[in-house]
């Protein structure tokens, strides 16, 4: 796929999610779902998977800090954090804002792929978590925290 086309689509995504990127390639990495050849044919691993893991960790830390500063005890933090960052909750936000339409591989964007080559749209959310990881890498923790706290994609 043409790099210029990917960057244009990522600019649209950045505008949709109210994110001002310093380096848009981080956002492009978050939405790239090329399959990695890891030798495991029973469990596909995608290019953005590691970035989603980073984003999940950053999100948990930011949520935990906010709840701690609100005076919540350990049990309340665990329960509230679980509700906020639940995969199904994030996945519903992905669908509501049509975030998956910005996912792409070497050949297609999500909504352009033929049925037999559909890109992943799992019941949990790799896209929002990967976006958070990209924002963290691009703009740092303070910006990422402010973005999460003001974002409609993540409600904390």
N, C-alpha and C positions, 0 to 999 in steps of 0.2 A: 504494500500500500504506500502511496505517496506521502512523504513526511509532511509536506505543506498541508495536505488535507487533514492529517492527524492533528497538527498544531491548530488549524482553524477550528476543528471540532472541540479541541481542548479549551480554546478561548471561549467558546459558547458554554461549555460546562462550567468554567471558572465564573462566568457571568451569572449563570443560573444559581450557583451555590454561594455567590457573594464572596469570592476568593480572589485576591489580587496577587497573582503569582510573581515571584522574582524570576524563577526558572521554570517555564511551563513543561519542560521535559519530565519533571517529577510527576506531574499530573498525568502526562501521557503514559508513564510507566505504571501508574496506579490503574489505568484502564486497559492495559495490554493483557490479553488473555491467550497469548500463544502458549501452546502446550510445551512444557519442558521435557526433554528426553532424559528421564532419570532412571530408565531401565525398568520401571514398575508400570506394567501395562494395566494392572487392575485398579490403580488409583492415580488418576491424572493430576499432575501438578502444573499450575499455571504460573506464568511469568510474574504476575502481581501477587502471588501468594505470600512471599516473604515480606513484601511491603504491607500487606494486610495484617500479618502477624505483628509487625512493628506498630501499625496504627491501632490495633486492638490493645496493645500494651499501653500506649500513650493515652488512649481513651480511658482505660481503667484507672490509670494513675490520676488523671485530671478529675474524673468523677469521684474517686476516693478522697482526694484532697479537698474538693468542694464539700463533700458530706462531712468530713472530719472538721473542717472549719465552721460548719453549721452546728457542731456539737453533737453529732450523731455518735452513738456507741458502736462497737464492733459489729454486733448483730444487725443493727439498723443499716450500717454501711454495706454489709454483705447483701442484705435483702434489697435495698434501694439500688445499689450498683448493678445487681443482677437484673432488675427490672429495666433499668435504663439502657444497658448495653446488650440486652438479649438479642440473639441473632434474628429472631422473627420480627422484633420491633424494628431493627435496622433494615431488614429486608422489605418490610412494608413501606418504609420511607423511600427505599430505592425505587420501588414500584410507583409510589405516589409522585415522585419527581422525575420518573422515567430515566434514572441514572444509568440503567443498563444499556440504554440506546447509545451511550458514549463508549461502551466497551468495544474493543476491536482486536482482530488478529492480523496476520500478514495479508489477508485478502479482503476482509469484510468488517464493517461496523455491525453491531448486534442486530439491528433492525433491517439490514440489507442481506444478511446471510440466507442462503437457501435453507429450507426446512431440514434437510439431511446434514447440514453443516452448522446448525445453530450453535451459538456461543453459550457458555455456561451462564445460567441464571438460577443458582441454587436457592434453596429455601433459607439459607443463612446469607449473611451479607459479606462478601469479599470486597465489594466496591467501596462502600463508605469507609470501611476500615482501611483499605488501601489509600483512599483519598486523604484520610487523616494522617497516615504515615508519610504521604507525599508532602502535605502541608508542613508537617513537623520537620522533615528534612530540608525543605525549601526555605521556610521562614523562621524556624526555631520554635522552642517550647512556648514562649510568651504569646507569640502571634497565634500559634495553634490553639492554645487555651482560650484566647479571646474569640477565635473563630468558632470553636466548639460551643462556648457559652452563648454565642449569639446566633448560631446556626439553627435553621429549621430542620435540618437533617438529623440532628442529634438533640434531644430534649433533656437537658440536665437542670 
